[in-house]
Amino acid sequence: MSGEEPAIGIGEIREAAERIRPLAHRTPVLTNRSFDQAAGVRAYFKCENFQRGGSFKIRGASNFVYSLGPDKARRGVVAYSSGNHAQAVAIAAESVGAAATLVMPADAPRSKVEATRAHGAAIVTYDRFKERREEIGRRVAKESGAELVPPYDHPWTIAGQGTTALEFLEAEADLDALLVPVGGGGLLAGCSIAAKSIKPDLRIFGVEPELANDTYLSFASGLREEIPMPATLADGLRATQPGAITFPIIRRNVEAILLVSEDEIKATVRFLLSRMKFLAEPSGAVAAAAVLHGKLPAGIAKAGIVISGGNVDLEELARY
Amino acid sequence: MSGEEPAIGIGEIREAAERIRPLAHRTPVLTNRSFDQAAGVRAYFKCENFQRGGSFKIRGASNFVYSLGPDKARRGVVAYSSGNHAQAVAIAAESVGAAATLVMPADAPRSKVEATRAHGAAIVTYDRFKERREEIGRRVAKESGAELVPPYDHPWTIAGQGTTALEFLEAEADLDALLVPVGGGGLLAGCSIAAKSIKPDLRIFGVEPELANDTYLSFASGLREEIPMPATLADGLRATQPGAITFPIIRRNVEAILLVSEDEIKATVRFLLSRMKFLAEPSGAVAAAAVLHGKLPAGIAKAGIVISGGNVDLEELARY
């Protein structure tokens, strides 16, 4: 990719929505009085934890794989991921009969590894603290001739993730704010493009764990700050630097990056399960955590929250 | 109630749907490939665990309370319940400013007791093994002049519960079968009336725990058999005898009562949580358990499953 920002607009996102329709679910939007009372706003939850593969990642992965065309897809695909993107790439590849190789950290949640393997993908593991997954992914791609499916920093991926906000605003047109978890920024960038196009005055917030605040720091400095590998429980948000493509989009469209603590994330996962009866993974719960713990600025009556995924081992869940 | 069966038809159920609209959610219908692969059928889940109060009970309770009219409602309402009906009556009463008294077993799940109290209801507890809740409920009603809201055996309650199937078939018109949990039979009776009216060839099944098989035994003998207080984990299905009004409706409309073991219920709660990312309480999971464990007869391609509720303590959940 050159330094020039590629054009991704609502047109690309609407095309992506058409392209991924055979594979991705249209997930429900839920509401809950207990949450509203506790948070002091009316909250709407776009539940990507009910998505194919258990997270929003199928949107970007399938938009990418389907955009490749049959000749390129036939040579296979490869991806590096903490789990959800891997699973999504495996499902998207399987749906067109393409071979998939996934580069996953050795300590990824077991449920994610197993779910990926179930879709016929080959899995290569690496040490998250010693090796760089990007390099391993590129090497596999080079050796096999397979196409690398970027987890966030590509226009096709970003356009696919943006379909989340497109559906959300079709279901709930009059939100005041939209809150989206931020790892590499693909979901936030895509959603911000869709949202600003459909409803220019919508206030958009990214949410990160305090322990993985690379986008927060970058937002403050205006530069793509890099942090050491973060130890957050939110394993899907452990990117160490915003993307070269995602970051300028986020800077332009997003009002602020909100931070949540590990305890706030855990308490929110518990709240969503016990009161709203759905399972969000820690990464998937950060936007809800921000609203539940009063991180929104004043003046917002109706908040749209993206629950980005629900893949968490029940054994891990039982611990908190 | 006299022995004569009151007329409850699709008209009453459609009226109930209009009446309860301000209070009850239209719950989503979810699907999941993992479940389908494991069960060998295409399954559709009507998720009443996302309903107001965490279960379908709000449908019958609000239809009853709203049907009373303002003069009677002003004198207050009383109900006896293992928890979900109590919570629903509290919410329905609160919504019209009526006082509610709830008679609950002393060992009801804590989450249910707390949720009921949060809606301003007065709570009277009793010993499930020594006292009869019906008598306590009637005594409170007599002493206070409040109206007793029957948990299942009343036309208004049954019509309210039937709105579940009405919505389900509006969302998924071409189901082959409908599976509904059975306690006292209000949900099954109401759903069977709606379903048979909309789609006469739909095959309807009730599902009970093996340990609480009063409707199964009654279905076999043709008489309303009574069993000792059952020890099933499914605390919402511990009724000891089918209702006088519900049972004839069930006999007429239902093909069979399917039974599931306690282990099958637990395994299903785990499956729904880990794979489908939602929380069903044991009572709410029995219909899914029947499909997942091969209890359906042959010839059914598309099965509609009612997940009737999701109120379970996380501490209890962590135990299995």
Interface residues (C-beta under 8 A of the other chain):
Chain A: H25 P28 L30 T31 R33 N49 F50 R52 G54 S111 R270 L273 S274 M276 K277 F278 L279 A280 G310 D313 L314 A318
Chain B: H25 P28 L30 T31 R33 N49 F50 R52 G54 S111 R270 L273 S274 M276 K277 F278 L279 A280 G310 D313 L314 A318
